[in-house]
Amino acid sequence: MPPRIGLVANPISARDIRRVVAAASSLQITDRANIVLRALAALAACGIEEVVMMPERGGIGGHVIRGMERAGRSGDGRFPRLRFLDMPVAGTADDSRRAARMMAAEGVGAIVVLGGDGTHRAVVAECGAVPIAGISTGTNNAFPDHREPTITGLAAGLALTGGVPADVAFADNKIIEVRVDDGAPEIALVDVAIVTDRFVGARALWRTETFRELYVTFADPEVIGMAAIAGLVEPVGRRESGGLMLALAPADLASTVVRAPIAPGLVVPVGVETANRMPAGRVFSPKLPAGAIALDGEREVFFDPHQSVSITLVDRAFRTIDVGAVMRFAGAHGLMRERPLVAIP
């Protein structure tokens, strides 16, 4: 059976408070649908015949279907078959989780994800061994690469159909597991922040005076968000083992202050007391007795003094398609050539 690919497109990513306090963008539904159409066309060009898509209430699917129908009427057959999962739609992150779980059960070869860090985290929580290919349409987008969706679609298709060796096509990624008492673990793909706020309010982090501890899977000075703080202190690569942990404080009280881009267009002073490597497999606990735990920039978990919190980095937790490596391999080995090059004597 030819490989199938799953597609999860979040219609409400990039809608948090950082659009108000910073200069974050917000893609319209038609923009998201056009991204899907570009990715679908690229997948078909690589021989992918069927794509399974998550249903949603935002209207992305309707725009995509109309775009495919217009192409079909003009004789343009550049799209694969598109099928929507038969699942209820709640309009929350549970949709992405359920879709990823169903796609993995169907045996898709990969899942293309449109969204920010939160959407990718939801998919990773349920996709198991199925690799993902990320397209950034969220606010901070520290995890998914900023890349033209056509190229991401080509790489996903070539990784499954083009004879690209697995050690080239797929990359291992880290997560951080957070557990309160004996509850089920929550995961973060990029960062876990311990903050003093114990109320929900706006889930997204932006008030730096509340930051107390930060744990990151990678520390990259080229991204936006909490990982940027760590990256401007001590860079840690996505592919190297372990991460980084920082003790933070209000900027006017801290021994060191770093000006970091915590959201698009929002560069603020962040107080840093210490920074230490975070080895994989070692269990850490926050020093703050009570507060909130933000996973990939959004408050998700709250804890009290009588509760125990464990934070552990896990190497090789899930796989992504290495878009750059796949496309370099495709170029070097002529995977997209229809005829061999003729050497000029």
Backbone torsions as a table, in degrees:
resi	resn	phi	psi	omega
1	MET	NA	130.8	177.8
2	PRO	-59.4	147.7	-178.8
3	PRO	-65.7	142.3	173.8
4	ARG	-108.3	155.7	179.2
5	ILE	-125.8	139.5	174.7
6	GLY	-90.7	156.1	179.3
7	LEU	-141.3	122.0	177.6
8	VAL	-115.3	117.1	179.4
9	ALA	-120.7	113.0	-178.9
10	ASN	-82.1	117.9	-178.4
11	PRO	-77.9	-9.7	-174.4
12	ILE	-121.9	15.3	174.6
13	SER	-67.2	157.9	-177.5
14	ALA	63.3	40.8	178.4
15	ARG	-123.3	19.0	-175.6
16	ASP	-91.5	-175.8	-173.4
17	ILE	-64.2	-20.0	-179.0
18	ARG	-66.0	-17.0	173.0
19	ARG	-70.7	-23.0	-178.9
20	VAL	-90.6	-46.3	-174.8
21	VAL	-85.4	-14.1	179.3
22	ALA	-125.8	-150.6	-179.5
23	ALA	-124.7	38.0	-178.2
24	ALA	-69.2	146.9	-179.4
25	SER	-83.9	164.6	176.2
26	SER	-139.7	108.9	-179.0
27	LEU	-72.8	135.7	174.3
28	GLN	-75.7	163.2	-178.4
29	ILE	-59.5	-40.0	178.9
30	THR	-63.5	-35.7	177.2
31	ASP	-64.5	-43.3	179.3
32	ARG	-64.8	-39.7	178.3
33	ALA	-64.1	-39.6	178.1
34	ASN	-64.9	-35.5	175.7
35	ILE	-62.7	-43.7	178.4
36	VAL	-61.3	-44.3	-179.2
37	LEU	-62.0	-39.4	178.6
38	ARG	-65.2	-42.4	178.4
39	ALA	-65.6	-40.8	179.4
40	LEU	-62.6	-43.5	-180.0
41	ALA	-61.9	-39.5	179.1
42	ALA	-67.3	-40.1	178.0
43	LEU	-61.4	-43.9	179.5
44	ALA	-63.3	-36.1	179.7
45	ALA	-63.8	-20.5	179.6
46	CYS	-98.9	5.0	176.9
47	GLY	98.2	6.1	175.8
48	ILE	-76.3	121.2	-174.3
49	GLU	-95.9	-23.9	-177.8
50	GLU	-139.7	136.6	175.8
51	VAL	-123.4	134.9	178.9
52	VAL	-105.8	122.2	-172.2
53	MET	-115.8	146.9	175.1
54	MET	-73.0	130.6	173.3
55	PRO	-73.6	155.0	178.5
56	GLU	-155.3	167.1	-177.5
57	ARG	-97.3	-2.4	-174.1
58	GLY	-78.0	-20.0	179.5
59	GLY	105.7	1.2	179.8
60	ILE	-60.1	-48.3	-176.6
61	GLY	-59.0	-41.5	179.3
62	GLY	-62.2	-43.7	177.5
63	HIS	-63.7	-39.2	179.7
64	VAL	-64.1	-45.9	-179.7
65	ILE	-60.9	-43.6	179.3
66	ARG	-63.9	-38.5	177.5
67	GLY	-64.1	-39.6	178.6
68	MET	-69.2	-38.2	178.8
69	GLU	-65.9	-41.2	177.3
70	ARG	-60.4	-43.2	178.8
71	ALA	-62.5	-40.9	-179.4
72	GLY	-64.4	-39.5	179.8
73	ARG	-65.3	-27.5	179.1
74	SER	-91.6	8.0	178.8
75	GLY	82.6	12.0	-179.5
76	ASP	-90.9	107.6	-178.2
77	GLY	-103.5	43.6	-172.5
78	ARG	-90.8	9.7	-178.3
79	PHE	-115.1	150.0	174.3
80	PRO	-79.7	173.0	171.2
81	ARG	-66.5	142.6	-179.7
82	LEU	-121.9	126.9	179.1
83	ARG	-127.2	136.3	178.9
84	PHE	-96.4	139.9	176.7
85	LEU	-61.3	145.2	174.6
86	ASP	-90.6	93.1	-175.8
87	MET	-151.5	152.3	175.0
88	PRO	-69.6	153.3	-179.5
89	VAL	-118.5	120.5	-178.8
90	ALA	-102.2	-15.1	-177.7
91	GLY	77.1	21.9	179.7
92	THR	-128.2	-178.7	177.6
93	ALA	-62.8	-19.9	177.6
94	ASP	-62.1	-27.3	176.5
95	ASP	-61.8	-46.0	-179.7
96	SER	-64.9	-39.6	178.3
97	ARG	-62.7	-49.2	-178.5
98	ARG	-62.3	-43.8	-179.4
99	ALA	-61.1	-45.0	179.5
100	ALA	-62.0	-40.5	179.1
101	ARG	-63.9	-43.4	179.7
102	MET	-68.1	-39.0	179.2
103	MET	-64.8	-42.7	178.0
104	ALA	-62.3	-40.1	179.3
105	ALA	-65.8	-31.0	178.1
106	GLU	-75.9	-15.8	178.9
107	GLY	86.6	31.1	175.6
108	VAL	-63.8	152.2	-178.5
109	GLY	-80.6	-23.8	179.6
110	ALA	-164.4	164.3	177.2
111	ILE	-126.9	122.1	173.4
112	VAL	-88.3	130.2	-173.3
113	VAL	-121.3	125.7	172.1
114	LEU	-107.0	117.9	180.0
115	GLY	165.3	-170.9	176.6
116	GLY	-99.0	-160.5	-178.1
117	ASP	-60.7	-38.8	-178.1
118	GLY	-65.3	-42.0	178.9
119	THR	-64.8	-43.4	179.1
120	HIS	-64.5	-36.9	177.8
121	ARG	-63.7	-41.5	179.5
122	ALA	-62.1	-41.3	179.9
123	VAL	-68.6	-44.4	-179.4
124	VAL	-61.7	-32.9	-179.5
125	ALA	-61.8	-21.2	-173.8
126	GLU	-124.2	-9.3	-170.7
127	CYS	-82.2	-12.7	178.0
128	GLY	62.0	-124.9	-176.5
129	ALA	-86.1	-2.1	-178.6
130	VAL	-74.9	124.9	179.3
131	PRO	-72.8	154.7	178.6
132	ILE	-118.3	156.3	173.1
133	ALA	-127.0	118.2	-171.6
134	GLY	-95.2	139.7	172.5
135	ILE	-124.4	120.5	-172.7
136	SER	-79.2	120.3	173.4
137	THR	-135.9	18.9	-178.8
138	GLY	-98.2	-154.9	-178.1
139	THR	-88.6	-67.9	-176.3
140	ASN	-87.0	-39.1	175.3
141	ASN	53.9	49.1	177.0
142	ALA	-72.4	-35.0	-177.6
143	PHE	-81.6	-56.4	-177.7
144	PRO	-73.3	141.6	178.6
145	ASP	-70.7	150.1	172.1
146	HIS	-87.1	105.9	-174.7
147	ARG	-152.7	151.0	176.4
148	GLU	-58.9	127.1	-176.7
149	PRO	-58.3	-28.7	177.3
150	THR	-59.6	-41.3	-178.9
151	ILE	-70.1	-40.1	177.0
152	THR	-61.9	-41.9	177.2
153	GLY	-63.4	-43.0	177.0
154	LEU	-59.4	-46.4	-178.2
155	ALA	-63.5	-42.0	178.8
156	ALA	-62.9	-43.0	179.0
157	GLY	-66.0	-44.7	-179.7
158	LEU	-66.1	-34.8	179.5
159	ALA	-61.2	-29.0	-177.4
160	LEU	-100.1	-22.7	-174.1
161	THR	-123.2	-13.6	-168.4
162	GLY	-97.6	7.9	179.8
163	GLY	73.7	25.9	177.2
164	VAL	-78.9	126.6	179.8
165	PRO	-57.8	144.0	-176.3
166	ALA	-59.0	-35.5	-178.0
167	ASP	-72.0	-13.6	173.6
168	VAL	-94.0	-43.5	-171.0
169	ALA	-72.9	-31.3	-170.8
170	PHE	-120.8	143.5	179.8
171	ALA	-123.5	143.2	176.7
172	ASP	-83.8	147.3	-178.2
173	ASN	-131.7	156.8	-179.2
174	LYS	-98.0	157.1	169.0
175	ILE	-135.0	166.5	168.5
176	ILE	-117.3	127.7	176.5
177	GLU	-97.2	134.8	178.3
178	VAL	-121.8	129.1	179.7
179	ARG	-131.7	131.3	175.3
180	VAL	-106.3	121.4	-174.5
181	ASP	54.5	-128.8	-179.9
182	ASP	-105.7	22.0	-179.1
183	GLY	-72.9	171.7	177.5
184	ALA	-66.0	142.5	-178.6
185	PRO	-71.8	143.7	167.7
186	GLU	-101.8	156.0	-178.3
187	ILE	-122.3	156.6	169.8
188	ALA	-131.0	141.5	178.5
189	LEU	-87.6	-28.4	-173.8
190	VAL	-121.1	-56.6	-171.3
191	ASP	-146.9	151.2	171.6
192	VAL	-123.1	122.5	-179.9
193	ALA	-116.9	135.4	174.7
194	ILE	-100.9	121.5	-175.8
195	VAL	-126.8	158.7	-175.7
196	THR	-78.3	-23.7	-178.7
197	ASP	-61.5	130.1	178.1
198	ARG	-116.9	24.8	175.7
199	PHE	-126.6	156.5	-175.2
200	VAL	-73.2	-60.7	-177.4
201	GLY	48.5	-130.2	171.9
202	ALA	-82.2	127.3	-175.9
203	ARG	-70.2	-33.3	-176.7
204	ALA	-70.6	143.7	179.4
205	LEU	-83.6	135.1	172.1
206	TRP	-156.5	-13.8	178.8
207	ARG	-92.5	97.9	-170.4
208	THR	-68.1	-20.7	-179.7
209	GLU	-67.5	-13.5	179.2
210	THR	-92.8	-6.6	-176.8
211	PHE	-75.0	134.2	178.8
212	ARG	-125.7	-38.6	178.8
213	GLU	-141.4	149.0	-178.6
214	LEU	-140.4	130.2	177.4
215	TYR	-124.1	127.8	-176.4
216	VAL	-130.2	145.9	174.9
217	THR	-77.6	-32.4	173.1
218	PHE	-144.8	153.6	-178.2
219	ALA	-122.6	107.1	-170.0
220	ASP	-125.2	116.3	179.7
221	PRO	-72.1	-3.9	-179.7
222	GLU	-98.2	-0.4	-179.5
223	VAL	-104.6	174.6	177.2
224	ILE	-108.4	141.4	175.2
225	GLY	116.4	-161.9	-175.9
226	MET	-63.7	-35.5	179.2
227	ALA	-64.1	-22.7	177.3
228	ALA	-69.3	-35.6	177.2
229	ILE	-59.2	-50.9	179.9
230	ALA	-63.8	-39.0	-178.5
231	GLY	-65.0	-29.0	178.4
232	LEU	-84.1	-5.6	174.7
233	VAL	-99.8	-51.8	179.4
234	GLU	-156.5	103.1	-177.8
235	PRO	-61.7	140.1	174.5
236	VAL	-134.4	128.3	-175.0
237	GLY	-75.6	157.7	178.0
238	ARG	-65.5	-30.7	-173.5
239	ARG	-96.9	-10.6	178.9
240	GLU	-84.6	153.9	-176.7
241	SER	-69.3	144.2	175.8
242	GLY	78.6	175.1	-178.5
243	GLY	-136.0	-145.3	-177.0
244	LEU	-141.4	145.0	175.8
245	MET	-126.2	136.7	-177.4
246	LEU	-126.7	139.4	168.4
247	ALA	-94.6	126.5	-174.3
248	LEU	-115.0	164.3	-179.7
249	ALA	-157.9	163.2	173.8
250	PRO	-54.9	141.5	-173.4
251	ALA	-58.4	-33.9	-177.2
252	ASP	-77.7	-6.7	179.6
253	LEU	-114.5	-12.2	-171.2
254	ALA	-82.4	155.7	178.0
255	SER	-74.2	-28.4	179.4
256	THR	-131.9	143.2	177.3
257	VAL	-125.1	130.5	177.9
258	VAL	-117.5	130.4	174.4
259	ARG	-89.6	114.9	-170.6
260	ALA	-129.5	146.3	176.6
261	PRO	-83.0	96.6	-177.3
262	ILE	-88.5	-9.7	174.5
263	ALA	-158.0	161.8	-179.2
264	PRO	-56.1	121.8	179.2
265	GLY	76.5	6.0	-178.0
266	LEU	-119.3	96.4	179.0
267	VAL	-107.9	117.0	-170.6
268	VAL	-132.6	157.6	175.8
269	PRO	-76.2	134.5	177.9
270	VAL	-126.2	127.1	179.0
271	GLY	-80.5	131.7	-179.6
272	VAL	-125.4	127.5	177.6
273	GLU	-96.6	-50.0	-179.0
274	THR	-143.4	158.8	174.7
275	ALA	-141.3	129.0	-179.4
276	ASN	-140.7	151.7	176.7
277	ARG	-65.0	150.4	-179.4
278	MET	-118.3	93.1	-178.0
279	PRO	-65.1	147.0	177.4
280	ALA	-65.2	140.6	174.9
281	GLY	88.0	-14.2	-180.0
282	ARG	-86.9	134.5	-177.1
283	VAL	-88.7	129.6	177.5
284	PHE	-117.8	155.0	176.5
285	SER	-131.1	140.8	-179.5
286	PRO	-68.8	147.1	177.0
287	LYS	-81.0	-24.0	177.6
288	LEU	-66.4	126.3	-175.0
289	PRO	-70.2	-28.1	-179.3
290	ALA	-154.8	147.4	-179.7
291	GLY	166.3	-151.7	179.9
292	ALA	-123.5	152.6	178.1
293	ILE	-115.5	120.9	178.4
294	ALA	-100.2	129.2	178.6
295	LEU	-106.5	118.1	-178.3
296	ASP	51.9	42.9	171.4
297	GLY	90.7	1.3	-179.2
298	GLU	-129.9	131.5	179.1
299	ARG	-63.9	122.4	-176.8
300	GLU	-124.7	-31.3	-170.4
301	VAL	-130.7	143.4	177.5
302	PHE	-124.0	146.0	-178.3
303	PHE	-139.6	151.8	-178.8
304	ASP	-112.6	168.1	-177.8
305	PRO	-59.3	-28.5	-177.6
306	HIS	-83.5	-1.2	-177.9
307	GLN	-102.1	150.2	176.4
308	SER	-101.8	138.6	-179.6
309	VAL	-123.5	129.1	176.0
310	SER	-118.8	139.6	-177.7
311	ILE	-129.7	120.6	-173.7
312	THR	-136.8	130.0	175.0
313	LEU	-87.2	136.1	-179.4
314	VAL	-119.7	120.4	174.4
315	ASP	-77.1	156.1	172.6
316	ARG	51.3	48.1	-175.1
317	ALA	-88.3	-30.8	178.0
318	PHE	-157.0	169.7	-175.5
319	ARG	-117.3	146.5	170.9
320	THR	-121.4	160.1	171.1
321	ILE	-80.3	125.7	179.9
322	ASP	-83.6	91.4	-171.7
323	VAL	-59.3	-46.9	-179.0
324	GLY	-61.0	-44.5	-178.9
325	ALA	-65.4	-40.8	179.7
326	VAL	-63.7	-44.7	-176.9
327	MET	-70.2	-34.3	175.1
328	ARG	-65.7	-40.9	177.7
329	PHE	-63.5	-41.5	179.5
330	ALA	-61.3	-41.6	179.1
331	GLY	-67.3	-43.2	-177.3
332	ALA	-69.3	-28.7	-175.1
333	HIS	-111.3	10.4	173.8
334	GLY	64.6	34.9	-175.4
335	LEU	-68.2	-22.7	-179.8
336	MET	-104.0	8.0	178.9
337	ARG	-85.9	136.1	176.2
338	GLU	-89.9	-24.9	177.0
339	ARG	-136.5	149.2	178.0
340	PRO	-68.0	150.1	175.8
341	LEU	-67.9	143.9	178.4
342	VAL	-99.9	120.7	-179.9
343	ALA	-72.8	135.9	178.0
344	ILE	-91.1	120.3	-177.8
345	PRO	-65.2	NA	NA
